[in-house]
Amino acid sequence: MKKVDKLDNNIFNDSSKSVSIGIIDSKLITLIKGLNPNIAQHMIAGTNIIFWKNRIKHIQKHISDFDSPEQFKQCFENIPSIISNPDFISTNPKDNSISFIKRQSKNTSVAIRIANDGKASFRTMYPLRDSQLKNYLESGRAKKIE
């Protein structure tokens, strides 16, 4: 599978339908165990985090949530680096998802879903208000990465 460090709209010009935007590693699994053991039990170290071609159309619905199309483009391109170097991690027990949150001009949340068989796939990207992040931290759903 093709691995990418940056995303752009031309990433799927070849016949591929997906790319790897990161890897589930043991450090992440340990972090998630502390936040939500039910999600962590399905995670497998070494698993690729898959970005499917059809997700581009989905996340473009969030362009207006960003301050500008340029800000959206920058965050979109940097999805792999947000996953590999987040400032915060949060979990959502309702859908077995993990969000990688990066402080930029706005907090940017990149959500992936962990399937029961351990597969990991990109779900969405959107800006996150400071008040939402504060709520996640206070409720124990999120943790600052040291």
N, CA, C and O atoms as a GROMACS GRO file, in nm:
protein
  584
    1MET      N    1   0.083  -0.118   0.000
    1MET     CA    2   0.000   0.000   0.000
    1MET      C    3   0.088   0.125   0.000
    1MET      O    4   0.189   0.131   0.069
    2LYS      N    5   0.048   0.222  -0.077
    2LYS     CA    6   0.121   0.348  -0.087
    2LYS      C    7   0.105   0.427   0.043
    2LYS      O    8  -0.007   0.446   0.091
    3LYS      N    9   0.218   0.472   0.099
    3LYS     CA   10   0.217   0.552   0.221
    3LYS      C   11   0.246   0.697   0.183
    3LYS      O   12   0.332   0.724   0.099
    4VAL      N   13   0.174   0.791   0.244
    4VAL     CA   14   0.193   0.932   0.212
    4VAL      C   15   0.218   1.012   0.339
    4VAL      O   16   0.167   0.981   0.446
    5ASP      N   17   0.299   1.118   0.323
    5ASP     CA   18   0.327   1.211   0.432
    5ASP      C   19   0.243   1.337   0.420
    5ASP      O   20   0.228   1.412   0.516
    6LYS      N   21   0.188   1.359   0.299
    6LYS     CA   22   0.102   1.474   0.272
    6LYS      C   23  -0.009   1.430   0.179
    6LYS      O   24   0.010   1.342   0.095
    7LEU      N   25  -0.125   1.491   0.195
    7LEU     CA   26  -0.237   1.461   0.106
    7LEU      C   27  -0.260   1.579   0.011
    7LEU      O   28  -0.230   1.693   0.045
    8ASP      N   29  -0.310   1.550  -0.106
    8ASP     CA   30  -0.358   1.654  -0.196
    8ASP      C   31  -0.465   1.592  -0.286
    8ASP      O   32  -0.485   1.471  -0.286
    9ASN      N   33  -0.533   1.676  -0.362
    9ASN     CA   34  -0.643   1.629  -0.446
    9ASN      C   35  -0.598   1.537  -0.558
    9ASN      O   36  -0.680   1.469  -0.620
   10ASN      N   37  -0.468   1.535  -0.587
   10ASN     CA   38  -0.416   1.452  -0.696
   10ASN      C   39  -0.360   1.318  -0.648
   10ASN      O   40  -0.305   1.242  -0.728
   11ILE      N   41  -0.374   1.289  -0.521
   11ILE     CA   42  -0.314   1.168  -0.463
   11ILE      C   43  -0.368   1.040  -0.527
   11ILE      O   44  -0.301   0.937  -0.528
   12PHE      N   45  -0.490   1.048  -0.582
   12PHE     CA   46  -0.551   0.930  -0.641
   12PHE      C   47  -0.558   0.936  -0.793
   12PHE      O   48  -0.647   0.878  -0.854
   13ASN      N   49  -0.464   1.007  -0.855
   13ASN     CA   50  -0.461   1.014  -1.002
   13ASN      C   51  -0.427   0.880  -1.065
   13ASN      O   52  -0.461   0.854  -1.181
   14ASP      N   53  -0.361   0.793  -0.989
   14ASP     CA   54  -0.337   0.658  -1.041
   14ASP      C   55  -0.462   0.574  -1.012
   14ASP      O   56  -0.566   0.630  -0.978
   15SER      N   57  -0.453   0.446  -1.023
   15SER     CA   58  -0.572   0.361  -1.007
   15SER      C   59  -0.600   0.323  -0.862
   15SER      O   60  -0.695   0.250  -0.835
   16SER      N   61  -0.518   0.372  -0.769
   16SER     CA   62  -0.539   0.334  -0.629
   16SER      C   63  -0.667   0.397  -0.572
   16SER      O   64  -0.708   0.505  -0.612
   17LYS      N   65  -0.726   0.326  -0.479
   17LYS     CA   66  -0.848   0.373  -0.414
   17LYS      C   67  -0.823   0.412  -0.267
   17LYS      O   68  -0.911   0.467  -0.201
   18SER      N   69  -0.702   0.382  -0.219
   18SER     CA   70  -0.669   0.415  -0.080
   18SER      C   71  -0.519   0.432  -0.064
   18SER      O   72  -0.439   0.384  -0.144
   19VAL      N   73  -0.482   0.504   0.043
   19VAL     CA   74  -0.342   0.522   0.080
   19VAL      C   75  -0.331   0.509   0.231
   19VAL      O   76  -0.430   0.522   0.303
   20SER      N   77  -0.211   0.482   0.279
   20SER     CA   78  -0.185   0.478   0.422
   20SER      C   79  -0.140   0.617   0.467
   20SER      O   80  -0.049   0.676   0.408
   21ILE      N   81  -0.206   0.669   0.572
   21ILE     CA   82  -0.171   0.801   0.623
   21ILE      C   83  -0.108   0.793   0.762
   21ILE      O   84  -0.087   0.895   0.828
   22GLY      N   85  -0.079   0.672   0.806
   22GLY     CA   86  -0.018   0.653   0.938
   22GLY      C   87  -0.025   0.508   0.979
   22GLY      O   88  -0.077   0.423   0.907
   23ILE      N   89   0.029   0.482   1.096
   23ILE     CA   90   0.038   0.346   1.150
   23ILE      C   91  -0.010   0.349   1.295
   23ILE      O   92   0.022   0.441   1.370
   24ILE      N   93  -0.085   0.247   1.333
   24ILE     CA   94  -0.119   0.228   1.474
   24ILE      C   95   0.006   0.169   1.541
   24ILE      O   96   0.055   0.064   1.499
   25ASP      N   97   0.058   0.236   1.643
   25ASP     CA   98   0.176   0.182   1.711
   25ASP      C   99   0.143   0.151   1.857
   25ASP      O  100   0.036   0.188   1.907
   26SER      N  101   0.234   0.085   1.924
   26SER     CA  102   0.209   0.041   2.062
   26SER      C  103   0.192   0.160   2.157
   26SER      O  104   0.118   0.151   2.255
   27LYS      N  105   0.260   0.269   2.131
   27LYS     CA  106   0.247   0.390   2.215
   27LYS      C  107   0.103   0.442   2.208
   27LYS      O  108   0.045   0.479   2.310
   28LEU      N  109   0.045   0.446   2.087
   28LEU     CA  110  -0.092   0.491   2.071
   28LEU      C  111  -0.188   0.396   2.142
   28LEU      O  112  -0.282   0.441   2.209
   29ILE      N  113  -0.166   0.267   2.128
   29ILE     CA  114  -0.254   0.169   2.193
   29ILE      C  115  -0.252   0.189   2.345
   29ILE      O  116  -0.356   0.184   2.410
   30THR      N  117  -0.134   0.212   2.402
   30THR     CA  118  -0.122   0.236   2.545
   30THR      C  119  -0.198   0.361   2.587
   30THR      O  120  -0.267   0.361   2.689
   31LEU      N  121  -0.187   0.469   2.508
   31LEU     CA  122  -0.260   0.592   2.537
   31LEU      C  123  -0.412   0.568   2.534
   31LEU      O  124  -0.484   0.614   2.623
   32ILE      N  125  -0.457   0.497   2.433
   32ILE     CA  126  -0.601   0.471   2.418
   32ILE      C  127  -0.652   0.380   2.530
   32ILE      O  128  -0.765   0.396   2.575
   33LYS      N  129  -0.569   0.285   2.575
   33LYS     CA  130  -0.609   0.199   2.688
   33LYS      C  131  -0.646   0.283   2.809
   33LYS      O  132  -0.740   0.251   2.882
   34GLY      N  133  -0.570   0.392   2.831
   34GLY     CA  134  -0.597   0.480   2.944
   34GLY      C  135  -0.725   0.561   2.928
   34GLY      O  136  -0.787   0.600   3.027
   35LEU      N  137  -0.764   0.586   2.805
   35LEU     CA  138  -0.886   0.665   2.777
   35LEU      C  139  -1.009   0.576   2.758
   35LEU      O  140  -1.117   0.607   2.808
   36ASN      N  141  -0.990   0.466   2.685
   36ASN     CA  142  -1.104   0.381   2.652
   36ASN      C  143  -1.056   0.240   2.618
   36ASN      O  144  -1.025   0.211   2.503
   37PRO      N  145  -1.049   0.152   2.718
   37PRO     CA  146  -1.000   0.016   2.696
   37PRO      C  147  -1.081  -0.062   2.591
   37PRO      O  148  -1.028  -0.150   2.524
   38ASN      N  149  -1.210  -0.029   2.577
   38ASN     CA  150  -1.294  -0.099   2.479
   38ASN      C  151  -1.247  -0.075   2.336
   38ASN      O  152  -1.254  -0.165   2.252
   39ILE      N  153  -1.200   0.046   2.307
   39ILE     CA  154  -1.146   0.075   2.174
   39ILE      C  155  -1.007   0.011   2.161
   39ILE      O  156  -0.976  -0.050   2.059
   40ALA      N  157  -0.926   0.025   2.264
   40ALA     CA  158  -0.788  -0.027   2.261
   40ALA      C  159  -0.783  -0.177   2.236
   40ALA      O  160  -0.690  -0.225   2.171
   41GLN      N  161  -0.881  -0.252   2.285
   41GLN     CA  162  -0.878  -0.397   2.270
   41GLN      C  163  -0.885  -0.440   2.123
   41GLN      O  164  -0.844  -0.552   2.090
   42HIS      N  165  -0.935  -0.353   2.036
   42HIS     CA  166  -0.944  -0.387   1.894
   42HIS      C  167  -0.823  -0.340   1.812
   42HIS      O  168  -0.809  -0.375   1.695
   43MET      N  169  -0.736  -0.262   1.874
   43MET     CA  170  -0.622  -0.204   1.802
   43MET      C  171  -0.508  -0.304   1.789
   43MET      O  172  -0.480  -0.380   1.882
   44ILE      N  173  -0.444  -0.302   1.673
   44ILE     CA  174  -0.332  -0.393   1.646
   44ILE      C  175  -0.213  -0.310   1.601
   44ILE      O  176  -0.220  -0.237   1.502
   45ALA      N  177  -0.102  -0.322   1.676
   45ALA     CA  178   0.019  -0.247   1.640
   45ALA      C  179   0.065  -0.286   1.500
   45ALA      O  180   0.063  -0.403   1.462
   46GLY      N  181   0.106  -0.187   1.424
   46GLY     CA  182   0.154  -0.209   1.287
   46GLY      C  183   0.046  -0.194   1.181
   46GLY      O  184   0.075  -0.202   1.062
   47THR      N  185  -0.080  -0.173   1.224
   47THR     CA  186  -0.190  -0.158   1.129
   47THR      C  187  -0.183  -0.023   1.059
   47THR      O  188  -0.163   0.080   1.124
   48ASN      N  189  -0.199  -0.023   0.927
   48ASN     CA  190  -0.205   0.102   0.852
   48ASN      C  191  -0.335   0.175   0.881
   48ASN      O  192  -0.439   0.111   0.899
   49ILE      N  193  -0.329   0.307   0.886
   49ILE     CA  194  -0.449   0.390   0.892
   49ILE      C  195  -0.481   0.427   0.748
   49ILE      O  196  -0.404   0.496   0.682
   50ILE      N  197  -0.594   0.380   0.700
   50ILE     CA  198  -0.629   0.391   0.558
   50ILE      C  199  -0.712   0.516   0.530
   50ILE      O  200  -0.808   0.546   0.601
   51PHE      N  201  -0.673   0.588   0.426
   51PHE     CA  202  -0.752   0.700   0.376
   51PHE      C  203  -0.809   0.655   0.242
   51PHE      O  204  -0.735   0.632   0.146
   52TRP      N  205  -0.942   0.642   0.235
   52TRP     CA  206  -1.010   0.599   0.113
   52TRP      C  207  -1.042   0.719   0.025
   52TRP      O  208  -1.075   0.826   0.076
   53LYS      N  209  -1.032   0.702  -0.103
   53LYS     CA  210  -1.056   0.807  -0.202
   53LYS      C  211  -1.189   0.879  -0.179
   53LYS      O  212  -1.196   1.001  -0.193
   54ASN      N  213  -1.295   0.806  -0.143
   54ASN     CA  214  -1.427   0.867  -0.129
   54ASN      C  215  -1.437   0.962  -0.009
   54ASN      O  216  -1.534   1.036   0.002
   55ARG      N  217  -1.338   0.962   0.080
   55ARG     CA  218  -1.343   1.051   0.197
   55ARG      C  219  -1.313   1.195   0.158
   55ARG      O  220  -1.350   1.287   0.231
   56ILE      N  221  -1.247   1.217   0.044
   56ILE     CA  222  -1.219   1.354   0.002
   56ILE      C  223  -1.349   1.430  -0.016
   56ILE      O  224  -1.365   1.542   0.034
   57LYS      N  225  -1.443   1.370  -0.087
   57LYS     CA  226  -1.573   1.434  -0.110
   57LYS      C  227  -1.642   1.463   0.023
   57LYS      O  228  -1.703   1.569   0.041
   58HIS      N  229  -1.634   1.368   0.116
   58HIS     CA  230  -1.697   1.386   0.246
   58HIS      C  231  -1.639   1.506   0.321
   58HIS      O  232  -1.714   1.592   0.368
   59ILE      N  233  -1.507   1.513   0.333
   59ILE     CA  234  -1.450   1.621   0.415
   59ILE      C  235  -1.461   1.757   0.348
   59ILE      O  236  -1.453   1.859   0.416
   60GLN      N  237  -1.480   1.761   0.217
   60GLN     CA  238  -1.500   1.890   0.152
   60GLN      C  239  -1.628   1.958   0.201
   60GLN      O  240  -1.644   2.079   0.184
   61LYS      N  241  -1.719   1.882   0.260
   61LYS     CA  242  -1.840   1.941   0.319
   61LYS      C  243  -1.804   2.031   0.438
   61LYS      O  244  -1.885   2.116   0.477
   62HIS      N  245  -1.685   2.014   0.494
   62HIS     CA  246  -1.643   2.092   0.610
   62HIS      C  247  -1.563   2.217   0.573
   62HIS      O  248  -1.519   2.289   0.662
   63ILE      N  249  -1.544   2.245   0.446
   63ILE     CA  250  -1.465   2.362   0.406
   63ILE      C  251  -1.517   2.488   0.473
   63ILE      O  252  -1.438   2.569   0.524
   64SER      N  253  -1.648   2.506   0.475
   64SER     CA  254  -1.705   2.629   0.532
   64SER      C  255  -1.688   2.638   0.685
   64SER      O  256  -1.707   2.744   0.743
   65ASP      N  257  -1.654   2.527   0.750
   65ASP     CA  258  -1.630   2.528   0.894
   65ASP      C  259  -1.495   2.591   0.928
   65ASP      O  260  -1.472   2.633   1.042
   66PHE      N  261  -1.407   2.598   0.831
   66PHE     CA  262  -1.274   2.657   0.850
   66PHE      C  263  -1.280   2.806   0.820
   66PHE      O  264  -1.376   2.853   0.758
   67ASP      N  265  -1.179   2.881   0.862
   67ASP     CA  266  -1.176   3.025   0.839
   67ASP      C  267  -1.166   3.061   0.692
   67ASP      O  268  -1.213   3.166   0.649
   68SER      N  269  -1.103   2.973   0.613
   68SER     CA  270  -1.086   3.000   0.471
   68SER      C  271  -1.061   2.868   0.398
   68SER      O  272  -1.024   2.769   0.460
   69PRO      N  273  -1.082   2.867   0.267
   69PRO     CA  274  -1.047   2.748   0.188
   69PRO      C  275  -0.898   2.713   0.199
   69PRO      O  276  -0.860   2.596   0.193
   70GLU      N  277  -0.814   2.816   0.214
   70GLU     CA  278  -0.669   2.792   0.227
   70GLU      C  279  -0.638   2.719   0.357
   70GLU      O  280  -0.554   2.629   0.361
   71GLN      N  281  -0.706   2.759   0.465
   71GLN     CA  282  -0.686   2.692   0.594
   71GLN      C  283  -0.730   2.545   0.584
   71GLN      O  284  -0.661   2.456   0.634
   72PHE      N  285  -0.844   2.522   0.521
   72PHE     CA  286  -0.891   2.385   0.501
   72PHE      C  287  -0.786   2.305   0.423
   72PHE      O  288  -0.752   2.194   0.462
   73LYS      N  289  -0.736   2.361   0.313
   73LYS     CA  290  -0.638   2.293   0.228
   73LYS      C  291  -0.512   2.257   0.309
   73LYS      O  292  -0.461   2.146   0.298
   74GLN      N  293  -0.465   2.351   0.389
   74GLN     CA  294  -0.345   2.325   0.470
   74GLN      C  295  -0.370   2.211   0.569
   74GLN      O  296  -0.286   2.122   0.585
   75CYS      N  297  -0.485   2.213   0.635
   75CYS     CA  298  -0.517   2.107   0.731
   75CYS      C  299  -0.532   1.972   0.660
   75CYS      O  300  -0.484   1.870   0.709
   76PHE      N  301  -0.599   1.973   0.544
   76PHE     CA  302  -0.616   1.851   0.465
   76PHE      C  303  -0.480   1.792   0.427
   76PHE      O  304  -0.457   1.672   0.444
   77GLU      N  305  -0.392   1.875   0.376
   77GLU     CA  306  -0.259   1.828   0.336
   77GLU      C  307  -0.183   1.768   0.453
   77GLU      O  308  -0.104   1.674   0.436
   78ASN      N  309  -0.206   1.823   0.571
   78ASN     CA  310  -0.129   1.783   0.690
   78ASN      C  311  -0.193   1.673   0.774
   78ASN      O  312  -0.147   1.647   0.885
   79ILE      N  313  -0.298   1.609   0.724
   79ILE     CA  314  -0.362   1.502   0.800
   79ILE      C  315  -0.261   1.396   0.847
   79ILE      O  316  -0.266   1.358   0.964
   80PRO      N  317  -0.170   1.347   0.762
   80PRO     CA  318  -0.074   1.247   0.812
   80PRO      C  319   0.013   1.299   0.927
   80PRO      O  320   0.043   1.224   1.021
   81SER      N  321   0.054   1.426   0.922
   81SER     CA  322   0.138   1.478   1.030
   81SER      C  323   0.057   1.507   1.156
   81SER      O  324   0.110   1.500   1.267
   82ILE      N  325  -0.072   1.540   1.142
   82ILE     CA  326  -0.158   1.557   1.259
   82ILE      C  327  -0.171   1.423   1.331
   82ILE      O  328  -0.169   1.418   1.454
   83ILE      N  329  -0.185   1.314   1.254
   83ILE     CA  330  -0.194   1.181   1.314
   83ILE      C  331  -0.063   1.141   1.381
   83ILE      O  332  -0.065   1.083   1.490
   84SER      N  333   0.048   1.170   1.318
   84SER     CA  334   0.177   1.127   1.374
   84SER      C  335   0.227   1.217   1.487
   84SER      O  336   0.312   1.176   1.566
   85ASN      N  337   0.175   1.340   1.496
   85ASN     CA  338   0.225   1.434   1.596
   85ASN      C  339   0.111   1.519   1.653
   85ASN      O  340   0.114   1.642   1.638
   86PRO      N  341   0.012   1.458   1.717
   86PRO     CA  342  -0.100   1.536   1.771
   86PRO      C  343  -0.063   1.606   1.902
   86PRO      O  344   0.034   1.568   1.968
   87ASP      N  345  -0.140   1.708   1.937
   87ASP     CA  346  -0.124   1.772   2.068
   87ASP      C  347  -0.216   1.706   2.172
   87ASP      O  348  -0.187   1.708   2.291
   88PHE      N  349  -0.326   1.649   2.124
   88PHE     CA  350  -0.423   1.582   2.209
   88PHE      C  351  -0.477   1.459   2.136
   88PHE      O  352  -0.477   1.454   2.013
   89ILE      N  353  -0.523   1.362   2.214
   89ILE     CA  354  -0.592   1.244   2.160
   89ILE      C  355  -0.724   1.234   2.235
   89ILE      O  356  -0.729   1.252   2.357
   90SER      N  357  -0.832   1.206   2.161
   90SER     CA  358  -0.960   1.183   2.228
   90SER      C  359  -1.026   1.059   2.168
   90SER      O  360  -0.991   1.015   2.059
   91THR      N  361  -1.122   1.006   2.242
   91THR     CA  362  -1.196   0.889   2.193
   91THR      C  363  -1.345   0.918   2.197
   91THR      O  364  -1.392   1.000   2.276
   92ASN      N  365  -1.417   0.848   2.111
   92ASN     CA  366  -1.563   0.855   2.111
   92ASN      C  367  -1.613   0.712   2.124
   92ASN      O  368  -1.604   0.635   2.028
   93PRO      N  369  -1.666   0.676   2.240
   93PRO     CA  370  -1.709   0.538   2.263
   93PRO      C  371  -1.828   0.496   2.177
   93PRO      O  372  -1.849   0.376   2.157
   94LYS      N  373  -1.905   0.591   2.126
   94LYS     CA  374  -2.024   0.557   2.048
   94LYS      C  375  -1.990   0.489   1.916
   94LYS      O  376  -2.065   0.404   1.868
   95ASP      N  377  -1.875   0.526   1.857
   95ASP     CA  378  -1.844   0.470   1.725
   95ASP      C  379  -1.700   0.419   1.713
   95ASP      O  380  -1.646   0.410   1.603
   96ASN      N  381  -1.639   0.385   1.827
   96ASN     CA  382  -1.501   0.333   1.826
   96ASN      C  383  -1.405   0.422   1.748
   96ASN      O  384  -1.320   0.373   1.673
   97SER      N  385  -1.419   0.554   1.767
   97SER     CA  386  -1.330   0.643   1.694
   97SER      C  387  -1.229   0.710   1.786
   97SER      O  388  -1.250   0.724   1.906
   98ILE      N  389  -1.120   0.748   1.725
   98ILE     CA  390  -1.011   0.819   1.792
   98ILE      C  391  -0.990   0.948   1.715
   98ILE      O  392  -0.988   0.948   1.592
   99SER      N  393  -0.975   1.059   1.786
   99SER     CA  394  -0.946   1.187   1.722
   99SER      C  395  -0.806   1.232   1.761
   99SER      O  396  -0.768   1.229   1.878
  100PHE      N  397  -0.732   1.272   1.660
  100PHE     CA  398  -0.600   1.330   1.677
  100PHE      C  399  -0.620   1.480   1.663
  100PHE      O  400  -0.663   1.527   1.557
  101ILE      N  401  -0.590   1.555   1.767
  101ILE     CA  402  -0.621   1.698   1.768
  101ILE      C  403  -0.490   1.777   1.769
  101ILE      O  404  -0.400   1.752   1.849
  102LYS      N  405  -0.482   1.873   1.678
  102LYS     CA  406  -0.363   1.956   1.664
  102LYS      C  407  -0.403   2.102   1.683
  102LYS      O  408  -0.499   2.150   1.622
  103ARG      N  409  -0.330   2.172   1.767
  103ARG     CA  410  -0.352   2.317   1.782
  103ARG      C  411  -0.285   2.386   1.664
  103ARG      O  412  -0.164   2.378   1.646
  104GLN      N  413  -0.365   2.453   1.585
  104GLN     CA  414  -0.314   2.534   1.474
  104GLN      C  415  -0.384   2.668   1.489
  104GLN      O  416  -0.413   2.708   1.602
  105SER      N  417  -0.411   2.740   1.381
  105SER     CA  418  -0.487   2.864   1.397
  105SER      C  419  -0.623   2.834   1.459
  105SER      O  420  -0.679   2.916   1.531
  106LYS      N  421  -0.675   2.714   1.431
  106LYS     CA  422  -0.790   2.656   1.502
  106LYS      C  423  -0.748   2.515   1.539
  106LYS      O  424  -0.662   2.456   1.474
  107ASN      N  425  -0.808   2.460   1.644
  107ASN     CA  426  -0.783   2.320   1.673
  107ASN      C  427  -0.839   2.238   1.558
  107ASN      O  428  -0.952   2.260   1.515
  108THR      N  429  -0.761   2.145   1.508
  108THR     CA  430  -0.806   2.059   1.400
  108THR      C  431  -0.816   1.917   1.452
  108THR      O  432  -0.721   1.864   1.510
  109SER      N  433  -0.933   1.856   1.431
  109SER     CA  434  -0.955   1.718   1.474
  109SER      C  435  -0.958   1.627   1.352
  109SER      O  436  -1.033   1.651   1.257
  110VAL      N  437  -0.877   1.523   1.357
  110VAL     CA  438  -0.874   1.420   1.252
  110VAL      C  439  -0.922   1.291   1.318
  110VAL      O  440  -0.857   1.239   1.408
  111ALA      N  441  -1.036   1.241   1.272
  111ALA     CA  442  -1.096   1.123   1.334
  111ALA      C  443  -1.074   0.999   1.250
  111ALA      O  444  -1.089   1.001   1.128
  112ILE      N  445  -1.038   0.890   1.318
  112ILE     CA  446  -1.027   0.759   1.253
  112ILE      C  447  -1.118   0.663   1.328
  112ILE      O  448  -1.150   0.686   1.444
  113ARG      N  449  -1.160   0.558   1.261
  113ARG     CA  450  -1.242   0.455   1.326
  113ARG      C  451  -1.164   0.325   1.331
  113ARG      O  452  -1.095   0.287   1.236
  114ILE      N  453  -1.175   0.258   1.445
  114ILE     CA  454  -1.114   0.127   1.463
  114ILE      C  455  -1.224   0.023   1.451
  114ILE      O  456  -1.319   0.023   1.530
  115ALA      N  457  -1.214  -0.065   1.354
  115ALA     CA  458  -1.314  -0.171   1.335
  115ALA      C  459  -1.286  -0.284   1.434
  115ALA      O  460  -1.176  -0.294   1.489
  116ASN      N  461  -1.384  -0.367   1.456
  116ASN     CA  462  -1.369  -0.480   1.549
  116ASN      C  463  -1.257  -0.575   1.506
  116ASN      O  464  -1.199  -0.644   1.590
  117ASP      N  465  -1.226  -0.580   1.376
  117ASP     CA  466  -1.117  -0.666   1.330
  117ASP      C  467  -0.981  -0.596   1.333
  117ASP      O  468  -0.882  -0.651   1.286
  118GLY      N  469  -0.978  -0.474   1.389
  118GLY     CA  470  -0.851  -0.402   1.405
  118GLY      C  471  -0.817  -0.307   1.292
  118GLY      O  472  -0.722  -0.230   1.305
  119LYS      N  473  -0.891  -0.310   1.182
  119LYS     CA  474  -0.863  -0.218   1.072
  119LYS      C  475  -0.890  -0.075   1.118
  119LYS      O  476  -0.981  -0.049   1.196
  120ALA      N  477  -0.808   0.017   1.066
  120ALA     CA  478  -0.819   0.158   1.104
  120ALA      C  479  -0.840   0.241   0.977
  120ALA      O  480  -0.763   0.229   0.882
  121SER      N  481  -0.943   0.325   0.978
  121SER     CA  482  -0.968   0.406   0.859
  121SER      C  483  -1.005   0.549   0.897
  121SER      O  484  -1.072   0.574   0.997
  122PHE      N  485  -0.959   0.641   0.814
  122PHE     CA  486  -0.990   0.783   0.829
  122PHE      C  487  -1.140   0.803   0.814
  122PHE      O  488  -1.203   0.744   0.725
  123ARG      N  489  -1.198   0.886   0.901
  123ARG     CA  490  -1.341   0.917   0.891
  123ARG      C  491  -1.364   1.062   0.848
  123ARG      O  492  -1.434   1.087   0.751
  124THR      N  493  -1.304   1.158   0.922
  124THR     CA  494  -1.333   1.297   0.891
  124THR      C  495  -1.228   1.390   0.952
  124THR      O  496  -1.143   1.350   1.031
  125MET      N  497  -1.239   1.517   0.913
  125MET     CA  498  -1.153   1.623   0.966
  125MET      C  499  -1.239   1.748   0.980
  125MET      O  500  -1.319   1.780   0.892
  126TYR      N  501  -1.223   1.818   1.092
  126TYR     CA  502  -1.302   1.939   1.114
  126TYR      C  503  -1.234   2.024   1.221
  126TYR      O  504  -1.155   1.973   1.301
  127PRO      N  505  -1.266   2.155   1.224
  127PRO     CA  506  -1.212   2.238   1.332
  127PRO      C  507  -1.287   2.210   1.462
  127PRO      O  508  -1.406   2.180   1.461
  128LEU      N  509  -1.217   2.220   1.572
  128LEU     CA  510  -1.273   2.190   1.704
  128LEU      C  511  -1.261   2.316   1.790
  128LEU      O  512  -1.151   2.371   1.806
  129ARG      N  513  -1.372   2.361   1.845
  129ARG     CA  514  -1.371   2.481   1.930
  129ARG      C  515  -1.292   2.453   2.059
  129ARG      O  516  -1.287   2.339   2.106
  130ASP      N  517  -1.231   2.557   2.115
  130ASP     CA  518  -1.160   2.543   2.241
  130ASP      C  519  -1.251   2.488   2.350
  130ASP      O  520  -1.208   2.408   2.433
  131SER      N  521  -1.377   2.532   2.351
  131SER     CA  522  -1.472   2.486   2.454
  131SER      C  523  -1.500   2.336   2.441
  131SER      O  524  -1.517   2.267   2.541
  132GLN      N  525  -1.505   2.286   2.317
  132GLN     CA  526  -1.525   2.141   2.297
  132GLN      C  527  -1.405   2.064   2.350
  132GLN      O  528  -1.420   1.964   2.420
  133LEU      N  529  -1.285   2.112   2.316
  133LEU     CA  530  -1.163   2.046   2.362
  133LEU      C  531  -1.157   2.047   2.515
  133LEU      O  532  -1.124   1.946   2.577
  134LYS      N  533  -1.190   2.160   2.575
  134LYS     CA  534  -1.189   2.170   2.721
  134LYS      C  535  -1.286   2.069   2.782
  134LYS      O  536  -1.254   2.003   2.881
  135ASN      N  537  -1.405   2.057   2.722
  135ASN     CA  538  -1.504   1.961   2.769
  135ASN      C  539  -1.452   1.818   2.758
  135ASN      O  540  -1.469   1.738   2.851
  136TYR      N  541  -1.388   1.785   2.646
  136TYR     CA  542  -1.330   1.651   2.628
  136TYR      C  543  -1.225   1.622   2.735
  136TYR      O  544  -1.221   1.512   2.790
  137LEU      N  545  -1.139   1.720   2.764
  137LEU     CA  546  -1.034   1.702   2.864
  137LEU      C  547  -1.095   1.684   3.003
  137LEU      O  548  -1.054   1.596   3.078
  138GLU      N  549  -1.192   1.768   3.037
  138GLU     CA  550  -1.254   1.762   3.170
  138GLU      C  551  -1.334   1.633   3.191
  138GLU      O  552  -1.343   1.584   3.303
  139SER      N  553  -1.391   1.580   3.083
  139SER     CA  554  -1.472   1.457   3.096
  139SER      C  555  -1.387   1.330   3.090
  139SER      O  556  -1.438   1.220   3.110
  140GLY      N  557  -1.256   1.346   3.062
  140GLY     CA  558  -1.169   1.229   3.055
  140GLY      C  559  -1.169   1.162   2.919
  140GLY      O  560  -1.107   1.056   2.903
  141ARG      N  561  -1.236   1.220   2.821
  141ARG     CA  562  -1.239   1.164   2.685
  141ARG      C  563  -1.114   1.198   2.606
  141ARG      O  564  -1.084   1.134   2.505
  142ALA      N  565  -1.040   1.299   2.652
  142ALA     CA  566  -0.919   1.343   2.580
  142ALA      C  567  -0.803   1.356   2.676
  142ALA      O  568  -0.819   1.370   2.798
  143LYS      N  569  -0.686   1.352   2.618
  143LYS     CA  570  -0.563   1.362   2.696
  143LYS      C  571  -0.460   1.443   2.617
  143LYS      O  572  -0.446   1.426   2.496
  144LYS      N  573  -0.389   1.531   2.686
  144LYS     CA  574  -0.281   1.607   2.624
  144LYS      C  575  -0.162   1.514   2.604
  144LYS      O  576  -0.127   1.438   2.694
  145ILE      N  577  -0.100   1.521   2.488
  145ILE     CA  578   0.017   1.439   2.460
  145ILE      C  579   0.141   1.515   2.508
  145ILE      O  580   0.166   1.629   2.469
  146GLU      N  581   0.216   1.450   2.592
  146GLU     CA  582   0.336   1.512   2.650
  146GLU      C  583   0.457   1.487   2.564
  146GLU      O  584   0.566   1.532   2.597
   0.00000   0.00000   0.00000
